[in-house]
C-alpha cells in the first residue's frame, strides 16, 4: 500500500523528515524536496558553484518545475511587471598587468579570450571592462600619457602619447572587441602627469588649479586617441579613489574640487569637442555618499554628470541607494572590489556575490565589476608600492592559467545576464540574498547565495506558481526560466 507521505509528496508538497528538519533550514537540517512526477519536464535551468569547489559553475541535472502547490519552505516571489535599472554589464578592470600577461601567453591567449568574452557554451560573456587612463598600481611601471623631464611643462599637450598602452593594452582590447564588439569600456585615471600636481610626485598630491583646463583637454585627447585606434570609451571617472592619496599612482581631490573641474572644465571641454563619453564622479568607497551628493547638488556640475561610482572597502552597499534617493535621475556604477591572496574561496565567494554582484544591483547599479582580471603567481606585475595581495580572476603563468574565485563571482552573472537586461522585483529572504533580471529575450535570471551554514530549501514563485529548489551551505546558483 502506498504511504500517505508518498501520496502527499507526489501531489507536490515538501514535508519535513521525522529526523528533525525544520523550515528555518537550521544546522543539521535535511532538505526533503517534493518527489518529481515522472512526466514532469525541467522548466528552470540551474548552474551551481559550491563553497568547497567540488562544483564550479556547473549545470545541474535536477528537474525544477513550477506547480500549484504549497510547502513549508521560504518563498522568493518574482514580479516581472515591476522593473528597475537596466544593466550595462559585468566584468573586471583590464589592468596593465592583465594585458601584459595575456599578451605573453602566445597562441593560448586566443582560446582564453574566447572563454572570457565569448557568449557560446564555453564563454562567460564578460560585457564591461574598466581600464586605467595611464598607469594604475597594477601596471609594471608608473606612467602618464604626457611624461616630461623634471621641471618641464606642456600646457598644450603637444607631447601627449598613448605609446605605453600600444604595447599590450590596446592590442588586447582590439582582440576583445573582435569577439564582442558591443563590450563597454570605462576609463579611470590614477594620476595626472606629475607636472600638473602640486607635489610633483606620482603618489598623492592635488591637481594645480592652473592645469584644470589642461587636464580636461588631456581627457579629450585620450578619448579621441583611443577612438582613432578603434576603441570607444563609454564612460570615464574623474579619479580613482580621490580620497586615497597613498597609492602609487594616486591623486587627492575634494568634492568641491571635483565639482569645479567638472562644471568649469571637463564638461565644457567635452561639449566643445562633441565628446559623448559619460562623466562619472566619486569612484571610491561606500562610506562617503555625501561626496557625490555634494557634486550633484551643484546644478551646473550635475548637468554634465551621468552618475556616481563606488567601491566597497569601507561602508555599506546601501550607500548607492542613498545617492539614488537624493538624485534618482543619475546612474550608479559599482567599479571595483578586490579578492585577497590570503582569502578563502568559500568566504570570498559568499561575501562578494552577496555584496558586489547582488548588493550593488539591488541598490541601483548598472554594472558590477571585480578588480583585476589577471596577475602572475606572485600577484604582479605592479608598481613600486602597488598592491601586493590583489588576486586576479586568473593566475597566468606562461601559456597556462588558473581560474580563481573572482572568475566564478562574475561568471555567475556575466554568462547569463547580458547588457540590456533589467532588474525586476524579488523579495528579500533571510540567508538567501538574491536579485532577479529579465533579459532582452524575455527569460528571467535569478542570482542567489545561501549565506547560512546548512543546506537551504526554498521556492521561486512566479505568476502564482512555486518551483522548489535547494542550495548547499555557502553555495551560489544562477537560475534561468
N, C-alpha and C positions, 0 to 999 in steps of 0.2 A: 504494500500500500504506500502511495506517495505521501510524504510527510506534509503537514500544514506549512512548515517552514519553507520547504522547497516550492510549494504552490505559491506562497507569497512572493518568494524570490522571482519565480518565473513570471509573475504578474508585474514585476518591475520595481519592487520595494527593496531597499537596502536595510538589513537588520543587523543588530549588534550581536556579536558572538556571546555565548554563555560564559566565556572565559574572561570577560571584563572589558571589552572595547567600549568606549564611550564617545558621545557625539562631539566632544571637545578634542578628540584625537590626542589624548594625553599620552605621556611617555609610557611605552609598553603596550599601547593600544594596537589592535589589529584592525585592518580595514576589511569589512565584509561587503563586497560590492554586489549589486544585483547580478543574477545569472542571465547571461545574454541568450535570448531565444535563438535557436539555430538559424532561423530565417532572417535575422537582423543583419543588415549591411552596415559597414562603418560609415559614419557621417561626419566625423571630426578627426582630422589628422593630428597626431601628437608627436612632437620632437622633444627629446629629453637629454639633459645633462645632469649627472649625479655628482654630489659633493666629493665622493671618493674616486671620481674619474673612471669608474667602471663602465660608464656610458657617456659619450661625448657627442652632443648634437646628433643623436641617433633617432631615427624614425621608429616609432613603436608599432607593434602589431596588434595592440589592444583594440577591440571593437568598441567605439564610443558612439552613442546614438541618442537622439532626442526622443522623449516619450512623455505621455501624460501620466505622471507618477509623482509620488512624494516619498521622502525618506528623511532620516534624522540628521543628515549632513548639511553643512553650511551651503548657502546658495549665493552665487555671484550672478546677479542679473544684468544682462547686457541690453542696452537700448540703442539701437542704431538710428532711431529718429532724433536723438539728441547728439549733436556733434560739436566739437570744439576746434582746436587749431589744426591746420594742415601741416603735414610733416615734409621737411626738406631733405632729411636723410640721417643716416647713422654712419659712424666711421671713426677716424683717428687723425692725429697730426702726422703728416708725412714729413718727418724731420730730415735735416741734412744727413744725419746718421742713417736713417732708414733708407734714403735714396742711395747713399754710398754702398751700403751692404747689399741692397737689391741689385745694384749695377755690378757688384763683384761676384754674382752667382753664375755668370756665364749663361749658357743656354737654359739652365734650370730656372732662371728668372721668369721665362715666358709662362710656364705652367703655373707657377705661384701667382703671378699677376692675374691669370685667368681664374684661379680659385678665389682670389680676394675680391676681384671686381666684376667677374662674370656672374650671370644670372641663371646658368644652366643647373643641372642636377648636382654638380660638384662645386658650384660657385656660391659665395656667401653674399654677393651683391652689395658691397660697400658703396654707398651713394653720396658720401660727403667727406671732403678732406679739408683739413686746415694745414697751411704751410706758413713758415716764418718768412717775414719780409726782412731779408738779411739773415744773419745767424740767430739761432736760438741757442740755449745752453746745451742742446743735444746736436750741435754741429761740431765738426772736428776742430774748428778754429773760430775765433771771433772775427766778424767782418760786417761791413755795410756795403751799399752799392755806390758809396762815394767816399772811400777812404783816402786820406791825404797825409803827406808828411807833417810832422808836428809843427804847429804854428801857421799852417796854410788854411785858407778857407776857399769855398767855391759857391758863393750865393746863387750863381746862375746855373749850377749843377751841370756844368759843361763836361765834367769827368764822370758823370753817372754811368754805371755799367752793371749789367747782370752777369758778368763773366764768371763769377764764382759759382753761380747756380746753373750755368750751362754745362758743367762737367757731369753732374749726376742728377740734380733735382729736376731740371726742365726735361731732359731726355726721358726720365721715368714717368713724369706727368704725361708726356705725349704718348707714351705706350699705354698708360692707363686710359687716356681719352680715346685711344683706338678701340679699347674694349668697351668702355662706357662713355660715349660722347656727352651724355646728359649729366655726368657727375658734377656736383657743385663744389667750388673751391673758395675757401676763406683765407685771406692773408692777415697775419698778425705780426707787428714788429716787436722785437725785444729791446731794441735801442736804435735811435737815430745815429747818423755819423757823429763821432765823438767831438768834432769841431763845432757842432751845433749845441753842445752841452756846457753847462756852467762849470763842471768839474773836469772836462776834457778826458773822461775815462769811460770805458765800456760799462763799468759797474756803477749803478746808481746815478745820482745827479739829476738835474732838470733841464728841460729844453729852454734855451735862452729866448726871451720874447722877440728879439730882433730876427730870429730864424723861424718864427711860426709860419710865415708865408712861404719861406723856402722849403720848409718841411712839408707843407701842404702840396707844393709842386713836386716834391720827392714821391709822394703817394701817387700823384697823377702820372709821373714818369714811369713808376713801377707798373701800374695798371696798363698803360699804353705799351710798354716794352713787352710785358707778358702777352698782351693781345697780339702783338706782332709775331710772337712765337706760336700763335695758335691757341693760347691759353686764356680763357675768360675768368677773371676774378669776380666772383659773385658778390662778395662782401669783404670788408676789411674792418678789423677792430683798431681802435686808436692806439692802444698799447696793451701788451700782455702784462697782466698783474701790476697795474700802475701804483699800487701801494706797497710793492715789494722791491726795494732797491738793493737787495743783497745778492741777486742772481748775476751770472755773467753770461750774456749781457743783460742789462736792465735799465729802466728809467722810472723816475718818480713823477707822477702827475696828480695834482689835486682835482677834485670835481670842478672847481671854478676854472682851473687852467684848461681842463678838457673842454668845458663849455665854451670858453673863449676861442680855443683852437678850432672847434667845430663850426661855430656860428660866424666867426670873422675871417676864417682862413680856409679850412678844408672844404666846408660846404660850398662856399662861393667858388673855390678853385674847381671843384667837381662840376658845378653848374656851368662855369665858363668853358670848360673843356668838353662838355657834353658827356661826362662820365656817369654811367648808370649804376655803378657798383654801390652796394648798400653800405652805409656807415653805421657801425655798431660800437656802442660805448661800454665802459667798465671792463669786462673780460677778467674778472677777479672773483674773490670768494663770496659766499652767500651770507657772510656775517655783516655786510655793509650795503644793504639795499638802498640806504639813504644816498649813496654816491650817484647811482644812475638816476634816482628820482630827482636829485638836485639839478642835474643837467636837463632832464625832461621838463622840469618846472620852468625852465627858461624857454619861452615860446620861440625865440629867434634861433636857439640851438636845436630845439625839438624838431623844427620843420625839416632839418637836414638828416635827422637820426631815424634809422629803420628800427633799431631795438637795442637791447642790452644783453651782454654775455656774462656767463657765470662759470666759476669752478666751485668745488666743494671740499677744500682743505680746511675750511672753518665755516661755521654757521649751519643753517638748516636749509634743505632744498625748498622749503616753503617760501623762502625769500623771493623766488621767482614770481609766486602768486602775489606777494606784497607789491612788487613793481607792476604786475599786470593790473592789479586793482586800482593803483594810482594812475596808470596810463594804459587803459585797455586797448588803445589804438596802436600800440607799439609791440613789436615782436620780442620774443625771448629766445635765447640761444644758450645751450649748455656745451661749452667748448673744450673742457679738459678735466681729466681725473686720472692720476697715475696709479698703477699697481706696483707694489714694492718687491724688490728682490728678496725681502725677508718675509713676504706674505705667505699665507696658507691658501691653497687653491679653493677649498670649500668656503672658507671665511670670506675671501675676496669675491668669489662668485656670488654669494648671497648678498653681501653689502652693496656691491656695485650694481647688480641687477635691480635691487630694491631702490637704491637712491639715485643712481645715474640714469639707468635706462627707463625704469618705471617712474621714479620720483620726478625726474625732470619733465617727463611727458605729462604726468598728471598735474604738473604745475606750469603748463602752457608752453613749454619749449618746443621749437620747431626742429631742433637737432639734438642728438646725444652723441658726444664724442668722447672716447677714451683718449689717453695721451699718446704715447709714442707707438708707432706701428712696428718698429723693429730695432733691435740692437744686437750686439755680439755677446759672447758668453761672459765678458767682463763688464757688461752694461755700458759699453761705449759704442762708438766714439762720443765724446762730449768735450766741451770747452774746459779750460782750467777753471776749477770751481763750479762747473756744471754738475747736474745731478748724477750721482754715482750709484744710485739704488733704483732707478726707474726701469722697471722690467717692461719691455715691449710686448706687444701681442705675439710677436715672433722672436725667437732667438735664431739668428742666422750665423752659420759657421761655414764659410766657403760656399759650396753649392747646396748644402743641406740646411734644413731649418726644423725648428720645433715650435709647435703651437702652444702658447701659454694661456693662462686663464682669461686675459683680456680678449683674446681671439673669440672665445665662446661667449663672453659677456655681450659683445657687439653682434656676433653672428646670429644669436637667438632673435635679434630684431632685424638686422640688415637683410638677412636671407629671405624674410617673409613679409616685411613691411616696406614696400617701395615708396619712393618720393611721390607725393600726391595723395597718399593715404591720409585719412582724417581720424583723429582720436574721437571715440564715441563713449557714451556713458557706461560706467560699470560701478557697482557699489564696492566699498571697502569691507573686507572681512579680516578679522584678527588672524595674524600669522600667514596670510595669503595675499601679499601685496600683488596687485595686478593692474594692467592697463590694456585697453582694447582699441583696435583700429578697424575702420572699414577701408578696404583697398579700392583703387580705381576699378578693379574687375568685380567689385561687389562682395568679395569674400571678407569674412571677419577674422581677425587675428588677435588672440589673447596671449600676452606675455605675463608669466606668473612665477613667483618663487615661494616655496614653502619655507618660511623662516623658522619653524619650530624644530625641535629635536626629535620628532617622531613622525611617522607617516601621516598624511592628511588626506582624507576623503572629502570631496566637495562636489557641488553641482554647478554646471553652467546653465543658466536659464536664459532662453532666447525665444521670444514670441510665445510665451506661455508654457513652453515645454522644458523639461530638465534633461541634461546629459550628465550622467555620473562619471567621475574620474577620480584618480588619486595620485599623489606625489610622494616619493620618498622624502625623508628628512633632509632639509637643505638643498633640495633639488630645484632646478629651473626647467620650465617647459614652455613651449610655444604651441598653441592650439589653433588650427585653421579650419573653418567651416563655411 
